[in-house]
Amino acid sequence: MGSPQRLFLGSAGLGALPAWLASLPVAPRRAALVPTAANRLRSAPFVRGAADLLVAAGMVVERLDLEPAAPYDVERVLGRVQVVVVTGGHAMFLLQHVRRSGFDRLATAAVSGGGLAYAGISAGATLAGPDLRPLRAADDPGAVTSTAGLGLVPFAVLPHRDRGRAARHDRLAADPARPCPMVSINDDQAVTVTGTSWEIRPSGPWTGVP
């Protein structure tokens, strides 16, 4: 039987991420950074911010862009890292390439078995849940026939509650037709998961200090 799965599911602030990384049973030496959701954004400084944090935490960072990747590429990279970090951006575009590249199958098996820790921010956090339908947007360039996520946790993280989205999040969470339970978080919060247990904790901006 493998170790319990461990996930960090954030909205924007990465302040709690270093402590979470340090709490992992085996100190991660290598990380895969998945920037794919941001590929069609004009600017995505948060991708560089995540990379800088991982380097400051003492890790070698390997960029894993799922848009051009084949299943072999994904399997090779995930097989040599201890943590995978999936950043935000266009959720459906991310999901399209998660499926096409085989990341869904490969990452889900590795994370649920405890061999790979998962950190997701914004769309990357919602990806870990059962369904990404609440993150559909008219300007999203992704093409998917299903909005099903990785199913690593039984709820969908709704990020950016404090960006004027609280009322919408509450409506979605209360809708009896919702695809799954939902957890709404502010930009300075994150959900940490160990096995089947989870909690919301403070996670403000990362200051750049290890």
C-alpha positions in Angstrom: 0.0 0.0 0.0 1.4 3.4 -1.0 1.8 6.5 1.1 -1.2 8.9 1.4 -1.6 11.4 -1.4 -0.6 15.0 -0.7 -1.9 18.1 -2.5 -1.6 21.8 -2.2 -4.6 23.6 -3.9 -4.2 27.4 -4.0 -5.9 30.4 -5.5 -3.0 32.9 -6.0 -0.9 33.3 -2.9 2.1 30.9 -2.6 3.1 31.9 0.9 2.2 28.6 2.4 3.8 26.5 -0.3 7.3 26.4 1.0 6.2 25.0 4.4 4.0 22.5 2.6 6.9 21.4 0.5 9.1 21.1 3.6 6.4 19.0 5.3 6.5 16.2 2.6 7.8 12.9 3.9 10.7 12.9 1.5 12.3 16.2 0.7 11.6 17.0 -3.0 14.7 17.5 -5.1 13.1 17.9 -8.5 9.8 19.5 -9.5 7.9 19.6 -12.8 6.3 23.0 -13.5 3.2 22.8 -15.8 2.6 26.3 -17.3 0.1 25.1 -20.0 -3.0 27.0 -18.8 -1.1 30.3 -19.3 0.1 29.6 -22.8 -2.6 31.9 -24.4 -2.3 34.7 -21.9 -0.6 37.9 -22.9 1.3 37.9 -19.6 1.7 35.3 -16.9 4.2 36.5 -14.3 2.8 34.0 -11.8 4.5 31.2 -13.8 7.9 32.7 -13.2 6.9 33.4 -9.6 6.2 29.7 -9.0 9.4 28.7 -10.7 11.4 31.1 -8.6 9.8 29.7 -5.4 10.7 26.2 -6.3 14.3 27.1 -7.0 14.5 29.0 -3.7 13.2 25.9 -2.0 16.3 24.1 -3.3 14.8 22.2 -6.2 15.7 21.6 -9.8 12.8 22.7 -11.9 11.8 21.1 -15.2 9.2 22.8 -17.4 6.6 20.4 -18.6 4.4 22.1 -21.2 1.5 19.7 -22.0 0.6 21.5 -25.2 3.4 19.9 -27.3 4.0 17.0 -25.0 3.4 13.3 -25.9 2.5 10.7 -23.3 6.1 9.5 -23.4 7.3 13.0 -22.5 4.9 13.2 -19.6 5.8 9.8 -18.2 9.5 10.5 -18.5 9.3 13.8 -16.6 6.9 12.6 -13.9 9.1 9.6 -13.3 12.0 11.7 -12.2 10.4 14.4 -10.1 8.9 14.4 -6.6 6.3 17.2 -7.0 4.3 18.6 -9.9 3.1 22.2 -9.9 0.3 23.1 -12.2 -0.3 26.9 -12.6 -3.4 28.8 -13.6 -4.8 30.4 -16.7 -7.4 29.0 -19.2 -9.0 26.0 -17.5 -10.4 24.3 -20.6 -7.2 24.8 -22.6 -5.4 23.1 -19.7 -7.9 20.3 -19.6 -7.7 19.7 -23.3 -3.9 19.1 -23.2 -4.1 17.3 -19.8 -6.2 14.7 -21.7 -4.3 14.7 -25.0 -0.9 14.3 -23.4 -1.9 11.5 -21.0 -1.2 13.7 -18.0 -4.6 12.8 -16.5 -3.9 9.1 -16.4 -0.2 9.3 -15.5 -0.4 12.1 -12.9 -3.5 10.7 -11.2 -1.9 7.3 -10.7 1.3 8.8 -9.3 -0.4 11.2 -7.0 -3.1 8.9 -5.7 -0.4 6.3 -5.0 1.6 8.7 -2.9 4.7 8.8 -5.1 4.2 12.3 -6.5 3.0 15.4 -4.6 0.7 17.7 -6.5 0.5 21.5 -6.2 -2.2 23.3 -8.2 -2.9 27.1 -8.4 -6.2 28.5 -9.6 -7.1 26.3 -12.7 -4.4 23.9 -11.6 -6.2 23.6 -8.2 -9.6 23.0 -9.7 -8.1 20.4 -12.1 -7.5 18.1 -9.1 -11.2 17.8 -8.4 -14.0 16.0 -10.1 -15.2 18.7 -12.5 -14.0 22.0 -14.0 -17.4 23.2 -15.3 -17.5 26.2 -13.0 -14.3 27.6 -14.7 -15.7 27.6 -18.2 -15.3 31.0 -19.8 -16.2 32.5 -23.2 -12.6 33.5 -23.9 -11.1 30.1 -23.1 -9.5 28.7 -26.3 -9.7 25.1 -25.0 -11.9 22.5 -26.8 -13.2 19.7 -24.6 -16.1 17.3 -24.8 -16.1 16.7 -21.0 -15.2 19.0 -18.1 -14.3 16.1 -15.8 -11.1 16.7 -13.7 -8.6 14.3 -12.2 -10.8 13.3 -9.3 -8.0 13.3 -6.8 -10.2 15.1 -4.3 -14.0 14.9 -4.0 -14.6 18.7 -4.4 -13.9 21.4 -6.9 -11.8 24.4 -5.7 -13.3 27.7 -6.7 -10.4 30.2 -6.6 -10.4 34.0 -6.4 -13.4 34.4 -4.1 -12.2 37.8 -3.1 -12.1 39.2 -6.7 -15.9 39.9 -6.7 -16.8 36.3 -7.1 -18.2 35.4 -3.7 -21.9 35.6 -4.7 -21.3 33.5 -7.8 -19.4 30.9 -5.8 -22.1 30.7 -3.2 -24.8 30.2 -5.9 -22.7 27.4 -7.5 -22.1 25.7 -4.2 -25.8 25.8 -3.3 -27.1 24.6 -6.7 -28.5 21.1 -6.4 -27.5 20.4 -10.0 -23.8 21.2 -9.3 -21.5 18.4 -10.6 -19.7 18.0 -7.2 -19.2 19.7 -3.8 -17.3 23.0 -4.1 -14.8 24.8 -1.8 -14.5 28.6 -2.4 -11.2 30.2 -1.4 -9.7 33.7 -1.4 -6.4 34.5 -3.1 -4.7 34.3 0.3 -5.9 30.8 1.1 -5.1 27.3 0.0 -6.4 23.8 0.7 -3.9 21.2 1.8 -4.7 17.6 1.5 -3.2 14.5 3.1 -4.9 11.3 2.2 -8.7 11.9 2.6 -8.2 14.8 5.1 -8.1 18.4 4.1 -8.1 21.9 5.5 -8.1 25.5 4.4 -5.1 27.5 5.6 -3.7 31.0 5.1 -1.5 31.4 2.0 -0.6 35.0 1.3 1.9 36.3 -1.3 5.3 34.7 -1.3 7.9 37.2 -0.2 10.8 35.6 -1.9 12.4 34.6 1.5 13.0 30.8 1.7 
